[in-house]
């Protein structure tokens, strides 16, 4: 994982649109919240895809879908990634 060059490049995960990819750079919040999010797979270095944004969103992490409440997502900062190209 490469550290973010500039925090200005980071977005709250809730800013990703459907189909966009991101890599978690940092998780902010209380120790309990950070531990909880790490337990469900949201930790620094995790690559993910936003499936459905919203108050309760759906993420794809390592081939699994994860449903997360919006208030927890505001604490997760991601580096947007370029979309993977699919060959026809």
Residue pairs with C-beta under 8 A, 6 or more apart in sequence:
1 23
1 44
1 45
3 25
4 10
4 25
4 26
4 79
7 77
9 79
10 25
10 26
10 77
10 78
10 79
11 22
11 77
11 78
11 79
11 80
12 73
12 74
12 76
12 77
12 78
13 22
13 24
13 42
13 48
13 50
13 59
13 73
13 76
13 77
13 78
14 53
14 57
14 70
14 73
14 74
16 22
16 50
16 53
16 78
16 80
17 50
17 53
18 50
18 51
18 52
18 53
19 49
19 50
19 83
20 49
20 50
20 80
20 83
21 47
21 48
21 49
21 50
21 80
21 81
21 82
21 83
21 84
22 47
22 48
22 49
22 50
22 78
22 79
22 80
22 81
23 45
23 46
23 47
23 48
23 78
23 79
23 81
24 42
24 43
24 44
24 45
24 46
24 47
24 48
24 76
24 77
24 78
25 44
25 77
25 78
25 79
26 44
26 77
27 33
27 34
27 37
27 38
27 42
27 43
27 44
27 75
27 76
27 77
28 34
28 75
28 76
28 77
29 37
29 75
33 72
33 75
34 75
36 72
37 43
37 72
37 75
37 76
40 66
40 68
41 61
41 62
41 64
41 66
42 48
42 61
42 68
42 76
46 61
47 61
47 81
48 59
48 60
48 61
48 78
49 59
49 60
50 57
50 58
50 59
51 57
51 58
51 59
51 60
51 65
52 58
54 70
55 69
55 70
56 67
56 68
56 69
56 70
57 67
57 68
57 70
57 73
58 65
58 66
58 67
59 65
59 66
59 67
59 68
60 66
